[in-house]
Amino acid sequence: MQASPWQGNLPSETTTLIGRREEVSGLRALFGGSRLVTVTGVAGVGKTRIALRTAAEMQGDFADGAWLVSLSPLAEGSALPYAIAESLPMTDQSSRPVTDVLADYLAERELLLVLDTCEHLAEACATVVETLLAAAPRLRVLATSRRPLGCRDEQVFPVEPLPVPTGAGRAGRDPDRDLDRDLDRGADGDPDGDPDGDAVALLADRAAAAVPGFEVTEENRDAVMRVCRRLEGLPLAIELAAARLRELPIERLAERLEDRFDVLGTTDHKVYDADPPWHQALRTAIGWSHQLCTPAERLLWARASVFAGGIDPAAVKEVCADDRLPTWQIPQLLESLADKSILVWEPTGGGDRYRMLDTIREFGAIWLRDLGQDERLRRRHRDHYLALAREGDARWIGPDQYSWYDRMTAEHDNLRAALQFSLARPEGHAAIELAGALWFFWYPCGFPKEGQHYLERALAQDREPGPARNKALWACGFAMMCQGEEVLSEKLAVECAAEAERLGDVEAAVAAKGTLMCARLLAGDHPRAGELARELIDEADPAVLAFTTLIALNAYGLIQTVTGRSEEAIATLERLRVLCDRHGERWQRAYGDVLRAQAEMAAGRAAKAQAYAREGLEVKWRLHDSVGMAMAIDVLAPAALAAGQGERAARMLGLAEQIWGTLGKQQVGLPELVAARRACENQVRGVLGDPAYDSAFQAGRDADLDAGVAYALGGPAPR
């Protein structure tokens, strides 16, 4: 079965893959008899590149595509399941363990999961992979690691460096290798490729990119071969060397590399004890690149190693600059490091970002420790992201929610790193402040389970009463509420309210009341929830747009709808809409639109219900708010039925079921809304008949989520 074109997140190749046809073919063949294959080899040997090419070639063999999860930014194994869930096209706001949700999601899918850079989390990877493979019979896992994961039935695929010219000018890896076969393999495995071997072909290709017009000639062939031999055919080392050709000719490069090999190859730092001798070539190439950088470039290389995942130039200025590294120099230094292949430039819709390859980051971290600056820079990194979280906390309710969503999701890896650093080194209240300030990221942006994970850890570690703990209490309670855990949510809200009253913390007292209101609503206690909602609305400061006021208006409108007062609900939700529009707020307005759609449907105005539901769905889709998406789609089903579109209604029910299935509770457990959905299901089944209903429902349930939402918004039906 062919994968749909949108089913996968594999990056496109930006450079030519030289050689490796034999490795790719061999790797593909292993999946004929194994569900887990781990590509092993030293740093810089090309494990990731080979795995990604193999995954790209195999993607069409999997009905649900191939999905990449990069593990290098993760410092703790506990973050692994969240990273996998984030990379997959799934939603999860349930209270169940995330590994269980992953297992259920993958159980019915045919999918290739690529786990890249597993060595530092090998034990955690083994545990999660074995769990997922046991639950999902059609799942295949392709991992890259410097060492095997140690799983049952794991197939290990070792990767060697590229063939290099021997002293006689022939390509080879070792004396026992079939040199004639190596001579027959050129770029991308083409038998008509470079007869000098793949290492020479790689150097020639990357050199031509660095210096247009460069080619291997009779005059420079000896120098090219000397470079490749000295670097032992290690692809990353060769690419770093090729970048230096902008500054010096190949002959001089060969001389300088040989002059420095013995000195630079004797570093005491060995990242992994299992690395074989040829890893010295990579240490040499990186060390040589380091020596050829200016002092300012070297310092920025070391300091920028504290970033996880992507690197925002503005963040580099805040974290890395000081008297030795002035702020005004940072942009030029970043460009220079990118020119030298130390950084990779990644333009995005939100502006330029950079990325540092894992191995280069490791060496930068070693040098940072040698400079005695590691702890200081990691604190500055933590403090920068704490300041960013505080700014987002203050500005979330307003007109910039989309840009804040984009910014914080781009910085997800760095936020995790800052949280993990804070939890590992308890200093002041940094961990609990950061976890609490990120409330707007945890649930409005679709990460309540991960938020609960960090909030619970911070609360357990930092028990000192105060505003920071109060904020973490209500934020954790709200995260639990979003996952349908109203009992635990109410417990934290009550604790927060008591502490807030004792300390005179007005802000926390209001937030605790809002959390308690939501918990009572989910528990079906409409009178108490309505009473709390009225208090929040009546006590609100008209000069301040507080999120507690907005959730109170939405809760009150919902209560009015489910208690048969749809026209009153419409008036309440119109008040919310006007208030949000005045300030450009989208997150809670979109919930109001979905609830308005429910009220319009209850009043018999299906066309209006469809219009409001689509408005709300569009925002919730943009913010990856799973609960809001599912609620909106559930309203679109009866609206379609009222318009005589029974098949569309069944597809909508199936699509919503896809989301509710990962959330654990339909309509977050609200009995009136669950009953309305079941009534709609029965009506649509009665109109279509069982076979047609089941077929359309399953089509919606199996649809790619993005394509299904586009259909719900009026686009074409998914294939």
Helices and strands as residue ranges (DSSP letters): H 21-30, E 36-40, H 47-58, G 59-61, E 66-70, G 77-79, H 80-87, H 98-107, E 111-116, G 119-121, H 122-135, E 139-145, E 155-158, E 164-165, E 171-172, H 179-183, G 187-189, H 198-210, H 221-230, H 235-243, G 244-246, H 250-264, H 279-292, H 295-304, E 310-311, H 313-320, G 327-329, H 330-339, E 344-348, E 351-355, H 358-370, H 374-395, H 401-410, H 412-424, H 430-437, H 439-442, H 448-461, H 467-482, H 486-503, H 506-522, H 526-539, H 547-562, H 566-583, H 587-602, H 606-622, H 626-642, H 646-663, G 666-669, H 671-688, H 690-702, H 705-712
